[in-house]
Amino acid sequence: MVIATDFDPPPSAQPAPKPNGNGNGFQPAIYVYEFPVRIWHFVNAFAIAALLISGYFIGSPPPTLSGEASDHFLMGYIRFTHFAAGYILIIGMAARTYWAFVGNKHALEIFAPPILTAKFWDNTWHEFKRYAFLEKEGRKYVCHNPIAVLTMHFMFLWGITFMIFTGLALYGEGTGMGTWQHTLFTSWIIPIFGNSQNLHTFHHLAAWSILIFVMIHVYGAVRDELLGHQSIFSTIVSGYRTFKSPGKPEDMDRA
């Protein structure tokens, strides 16, 4: 079910098609990322950056400052930044999950990859060879290429879900018994991991996996912007996918 919203611009508001680069015609722009998805993308990026930086200093605190403890609140500010960014991340992910089901079909892609189709895996293998420099030309896609879909689904979506659950479980230790964080998360997650220190360790390791995902994500975006057949950076800003060459995108049937 798709709910009609004001986020789908009328045809008159769409930008003029861009030349395909070979002088053989025009490839029309396609509206892919709706406004809520684009806003979430940047808010989520800033929240993750704040969480990774503050989380690093929580795990590896800076040297002790000289003077009276009452004159300094450095770790307090670091922890506050971590907790505030965590709540922003949680609220953003809840909103993004909601929009996956009420937005356009592209909003659902990273939540439900089309892994049951042979075409998806054929494109995945082709893109894998391209990233390994074994294939010269990539294929065109309206939304994400299959490698991006898989990394965002497994590394980002499930990784962030793990970080949210374990983070709230650790936070519930501070808020104490009777609070919703402790009741809904701490009470059953810490027993699974054995103790609080083990949970801290897995939370810390998962944070590094998120950092690895960010590096892969940025590298892939820059590489596809320079070498791919479709726009990347302008698309996440405007919402429109434009193409640099003629031909039908591989996922046009889902556009």
Steps between C-alpha positions, in 0.01 A plus 500: 500500500629842404352808663471803274711787630622838391853362467444378144548806276277558198647422156537872432739526794737233369833620361567485130654169382874495467679397178615142510856588406501328160268741320246224432208637697394587851462295814226647721568568866321274749383612845652249743561640849209680661558797729469304831758246379745773401462684832541174692816416305683813614365505857595133532850569365562776756361284782726208406803731481423639847446150639822360357713790622345523848490122528870478425581738785266315735689179425842671501466802732736797458769564765382628837473877519683683777318688772184437695248257359226757557669726244475245220213316335679367192382139521155622592482702179632205299242264651221754448600533133495122465161457664339793315632379164377151588145621552515699176613182323219295657229752413639534148508124445143467628387770257699342215345160568153656493578677172621175346139382501316824416748657258577401142633157408862617513465582871448130574793363301764481775244345737387230255767428236370298202728209585261237361549607139771360274546839335598656834780248553616530139533876551666440837767280341554755223542786749731290717728446201484871419604598852781243476610665171421181308216664308546831323143622463236515771127477445240768551260501794214727597556445871802325656720245329474149654830522690381822663164342585663202670753704699232745613265220600743274685778732618301818560140399578576198714814661640312811612221285645758310706658827614162644604401195704837456670537875553164525674588195710820671618317829553241319713770410751532869580130583504439206734235237560144607431590726207382406152857465376583248772170313474488473121870452426743461793297232678538243222788612279776501765418140609538390137856637489586381851591831658525872437865491394433245228216715372730804499752304293247392236352850486850637446583246228172568321584871500816423302292300251280809452813706434611244240156526338528881488836471324360251247191715448696819435751324275221339296313830465808691383601220262154473345471877468825508300483170311134395506216563257276694737512796736572439870566815703248724324239226538519488880463881501224547241342155500533461121709234330650609170692279261818553300437241230207358303334171572251353744607474869518147637236570766267703278223249567501618863528873419 
